[in-house]
Amino acid sequence: MPPFWPFEGTTAVVRELEHMHDAGLDAWQTLHAATGAPAAWLGIGDRVGHLAPGFDADLVITPDDPTAHPSALRSLHTVVRRGVIVREDAS
């Protein structure tokens, strides 16, 4: 199933993160499982997978805090890819 496909009221990838959280990962571990861990597995963790100076960062902005619960990713407001806004929803 592609990660962007609709699934249970959101996208497949967001629903998977919610399931991981519900199964016992805390919110930070869940976000790391979707970002830093895959970057490390792919051997590119020295330039992606973390929000830090010198890293290629893609950023999402939500009205709620995804470090409190990954379901905040159901309501993306802005998406930035390599410093360029690629999605910005009207408030």
C-alpha positions, -999 to 999 in steps of 0.1 A, spaced: 0 0 0 16 33 -10 20 56 20 -2 84 6 -32 62 0 -63 69 21 -67 46 50 -90 47 80 -96 85 78 -60 95 70 -31 84 49 -16 49 53 16 63 67 0 84 94 -23 55 104 8 32 106 25 58 129 -7 59 151 -6 21 153 30 21 163 22 46 190 -8 27 202 14 -4 204 37 12 229 62 35 212 62 70 227 56 99 203 93 107 199 102 71 192 74 70 166 86 101 148 122 87 149 109 55 134 96 75 104 126 98 100 160 92 116 158 54 117 151 49 79 178 75 71 203 55 91 192 22 75 197 38 40 231 50 49 221 87 45 217 96 82 246 120 80 225 144 58 188 136 63 165 123 90 172 150 116 163 186 120 197 201 125 221 226 109 237 212 77 210 186 72 186 185 42 154 191 60 118 185 49 95 200 75 58 197 82 38 222 103 7 211 121 -18 229 144 -12 202 171 20 188 185 32 155 169 56 150 197 26 146 220 7 122 197 14 113 160 -23 118 152 -14 155 149 0 146 115 -36 141 103 -38 180 100 -9 192 81 -9 230 76 24 236 58 50 214 41 85 226 33 108 206 11 145 217 10 135 252 21 107 257 -3 70 257 7 53 231 -13 20 231 5 3 258 26 -33 254 36 -54 285 43 -63 289 80 
